[in-house]
Amino acid sequence: MTAVSRASGKPNTWLLPAAIAAVLLSLAAAVLLGVVDIPAADVVSVLRGAGSPEARSIILDIRLPRIVTGMLAGIQLAVAGLILQTITRNPLADPSLIGVSQGATLTVTIFLLFTVYIFNPGSNTVAELPVAWLPLAGMAGGMAAGGIIYLLAFRLELSPLRITLCGIAIGAVLHAIAIGLIAGWGSARIEIILEWISGSLYARSWDHALFLVPFTIAGLAVLPLIYRPLVLLQFDAASARSFGLSYRRQFSILLLVSCALAASAVGVVGPIVFVGLVVPHLARFLAGRHFPLVLPMTVVLGAVVVTLGD
């Protein structure tokens, strides 16, 4: 049974509630399951404000911040992927296509190289690494990469094809430089970079979740405002302009929104590329032709996919 009646085009009313229920179930599973086996009764006690110190530490300081960080990052990456796939009209688009992930990777590598290896060569433990600044460094690099690609495409007459080509080219260059620096570094202290490059929620804290909160809220708040331009940008420039859309301006705004969402998420959890690519397709598969349902489904499924994947 499909989510949308092919004859009427009306969405099934159960689809979004079912997706929200999936979020709650994935949240419950993530809290209950882990390396340390904690009985469900103890988990409930902790959530009520009681429980043993060990259980409270595991649930409140390790599992919950990891879950919340993953859900927020999943929402941002999924929405960024949906926007990019829509405005570029490219079903394979995701944050790595416009160089955001690669730009973040390069800046994180350079940041750790200078702060850990050059200025503190005696450091040999993860605790001494300046990990608190990694999200900001990664976000700055991702936004800078998106800005470079936009400027190049702007000078060459902005178009979805040029954005895609510039993104692939610049992203490849940035990634190659980052890998070259890592290979040349040759230190035992590169484990944290390799872990970050692979994309991970390991050791994520409430600080990481709080870093993402304003970006997630802003991204969700702007969705109603960008809905109409997003719908019209599914068409070519001439068709979009015939509906009175300022094509270049709206394209630029949506590209900026997607870059900000992707860069902030990648700065915290690393380049988890499959979320921005797969989740929008899954949302469209379930919602069918009903685009107003695709947006909320993308938000919900982004949180579910990252949580269950982790």
N, C-alpha and C positions, 0 to 999 in steps of 0.2 A: 504494500500500500504506500503510495507516495504522499509527501507532505502537502501537495497541492493538487487539487482536482484539475486534470488537464482540460476538461470540458468547460468548467466555470472559471478557472483561474483563482478560486478562493482558497486561502490557506486553511489547513485544519487547525482548529482552535487548541488542540492538545499539544502542538509541537513545541511552543515556547515554554509552557509549564513543564513539559517532559525534560527539556534541556536544563531548566533551572533545577529540577529534581536530580538530574545527573551531576550538576555542580555540587549539590549537598551530599550526594552519595560519594563522590570522589573526595570531597573534603573529609567526610567521616572515615573513609578508607585510609587516607593519608595520615590522619591523626592516630588511628588504631594500629597501623602496620609500620614496622620499622625494624632496625637491627636488634633493638632491645624489646623483648616481648613484655608488654604491659597489659594486664587484663582490662577488659572494657570497663569493669566497675571502677578500677583505679583511675582510668581516663576520665570517667564521668565525675569522680570525686575531685580531680584536679580542676576540671572546668567549673566546678561549683565553688572553688576556692579552698578546697581541702586537699587531702592526698599527702603522700610521703614527699620529703624534699627531693629525692632522686626522681620520682615520677614528675613532680612539678618542674624540675629543671629540664627534663627531656621534652616534655610536652610544651611548656611555655617558652623555653629559651632556644630549643632546637627545631622541633617539628613545626609548630605554628608559624614562626617567622619564615621558615623555608616554604611552607605552603602558601602563605599570603604573598610572599615575594614572587613565587612561581605563577600564581593566579594573575597578579597585576601585570607581570611581564607578558604572560600569555595573551591577555586582553590587548595590550599595546601592540604586540607583534602581529596579532591576527588582524586588528583594525588597520594597521599600517600596510599589511599585505593586501587587504581588500581594496584600500584606496589606490595603491600602486597598480594592481591588476586592472582596476576600472579605468583610471586615467590614461594608462599606457596601452590599454586594450591588449594586454599581453597576459595570457593565462599562467605563464611561468614566472611572473614578476614576484619578487619578495624583497625585503630590505637589503639583501646582499647584491641585488641587481643594480642598485643605484650607489653602491660603494659604501653604504653606511656601516655595515658590519666590518668591512676591511679597513675603513678609516678608524673605527674604534679600536680594532686590533693593533694597528700601527701605533696609535697614541698610547695605548696601554703598554706596549712593548717599550717604547721610548721612555715613558714615564718611569717604569721599573728599572730600566737600564741606567738612567741618570741618578735616580734617588737611592737605589739599592747598591748598584755595582760601583758606580763612579764615586759618589759622595759617601758611601758607607761600605767599603770593600770588605770589612770584617764581618758583616752580617751573614749568618748562615742558618737562621731559623725563620719559619714563616711568621712567627709572632712579631718579628722586627720589621717586616715588610709594611710599607705604608698603604695597606689595603683599603683604608677608609676613603682614600682619594681616588680609587680606581673607577667607581661609577662616574664621577665628574669628568675624569680624564677620558674615559671611553665615550661619554656623551659628547664632549667637545670635539673629539676626533670624528665621530659619526656625523655630526652637524656640519663640520668643516668639509668633509668629503661630499656630502649632499650639496653644499653650497658651491663647491668647485664644479660639480657636474651640472648644476643648474646654470651657472654662469657660462660654461662652455656651450651648453645647448641653447641658451638664450642668444648668444652671439651668432649661432648657426641657425637661427629661426627655430624657436621652441616647437618640438613635436614629440609625440610618444616614441617614434622610432629613434630619434636622435638622443632622447633621454636614455633609452635602453642601451644604445651603442656606446654612448659616453660612460654610462654606469659600468658596463662590462669592462671597458678598457681601463678606466681609472681604478676600478676595484681590483683588477688583476695586478696593476702596477703597485698599488698600496699593499696588497697581500704579499707580493714578491719581496718588497722592501722589508716588511715585518718578519717574514721567514728568514730572510738574509741576516737581519740583525740577531735573531734568535740563534741561528746556526753559528754566526761569528762570535756571539757571546760565549757559548761553550761552557757555561757555569752550571753547577749543580743546583743553583737557585732559580732555574728557569721552569721548575715544575709548576709554579703558580701561573705562569703565562700559558703553558701548554694546557693546563686545566681550564683556564679562562677561554682559550681559543676553541676548545671542544664544546663549550657551553655547559654550564653546570649550576645547580642550586646548592652545592656543597658549602657548608659553613655560612650560609646567608643568615643575617640577623635582622632584628627589628629596624636597625638603621637603614638597611637596604630597602626594606618595605616602605619605610617613611620617605625615602628618596623618591620612590616611584609614585606614591599616592597623589601628589599634585599633578603629575603628568597624566595619570589615568583619569582623574576627575576632570581635568581640562579637556582631555580627548573625548570623554563621554559627553561633556557639556556642549562641545562644538558640533557633535554629530547632527543634531536637528538643523543647525545653521548651514551645514555643508551638504545636506541631503539632496536638495534640488540640483546644485552644480554637479554633484557626484553622479546623479542620474543622467544629466545631459552630456557629461564628459564621456559617457559610454559611446557616444557617436563621434563622427569626425568633426573637425573644426567648423566646417561650413554648416553642417546640420545644427551644431550647438549654437552657433551665432544666429541662425535663423529663428531660434527661440528667444533671442535677446540676451544671451549669455555673453559676458565679457570673457572670452575663451582664455586669453593669456593670463589675465588677472586671477581667474578662478583656478586655472591649472596650477599657477604658482602657489596659491594659498594652500591647495590640497597637497601639493608636493611638500610644502613646508610642514604641514601637519603630520604627514606620514614620516618625514625625516625626524621630527622631534619625538614622536612616539617610538619609532624604531631605535633611535640613537640612545634615548634614556634607558630603554629596556636592555639593549645590547650592552650598555655601559655597566649594568648590574649583573646580568646573567650570562653574558657572552653571546656569541653569534649562534643562537639556536635557530637554524635556517628553516627547518621544516614547518614551523608553526605558521609563519606568514605566507607560506606557499600552499599548504594543505588545507588549513582551516577555512579560508574563504570558499574554496571549492566544495568542501563538505557542507558549508552553510547554504550555498546555492543549490546543491544536490537535494537537500532536505526542504528548502523553501521554494524551490522551483522558480517560477517567473515572478513571484511576489517579492519585489525588491525591498519594500518596507520591512519585511520580515528577515531579509538577509543580514541587515545591520545588527539587530539584537542577537540573532543566532550566531553571528561571527564573534560578538563579545562573549557570549556564554560559552561557546565551544572553545574559544581560545583559552579560557580558564580551565576547562575540563581536560583538554588535550595535554597541556603542560603538567597539570597535577597528576593525571594518570601515567603520563610518560615518565615522570620523576619517580 
